[in-house]
């Protein structure tokens, strides 16, 4: 069996995701290295879609560079589909996402879509979430308060210095969290005063996972 590189697997799932893109519609687009491959594939069929709603300034720039129109979500109704990657995804299709710092906008666009397709390579598919740190977007004045509360939840927060989100906030990357119940942990973190959003995507889990493997793309529901 041919051994594929991680980028080969990302390209494969990006191509497969095109099958989930309806004609004459606006598409929700996430952020990250796998999504970048999807945007490149989307450019090949851009005449079939009306445009995109983007979850980050980085994705917006890439879409516009390909000549794909980008629209503000506030002017749009429900989206038929949202396509995004994962830093980790488990067998229940709960994800950790936020390595790129776009987690809040990603959750907003995901919540606006009828169907959420996750595209990832098999290195991201795990039995239990938590090896990858959980990004938490925080209002700047609350950074120390939130960090203390995250320690109480069992995590080791680290300020992502020199990084500011597209919303003008800070990121705390939380290491060593024991995420046995992703929905409950997501809720607990989001209820800390000063937290804008956390990078556990369990309440809004993916509907379909397109997983890139050495034997091809697997579709998991």
PyMOL commands that set and color helices and strands:
alter all, ss='L'
color gray80, all
select helices_A, chain A and resi 6-20+33-44+46-48+57-65+73-75+103-111+122-124+140-152+182-190
alter helices_A, ss='H'
color red, helices_A
select strands_A, chain A and resi 26-29+51-54+79-84+88-89+95-96+113-121+134-138+156-159+170-175+195-198+200-201+208-213+216-220
alter strands_A, ss='S'
color yellow, strands_A
deselect
rebuild
show_as cartoon
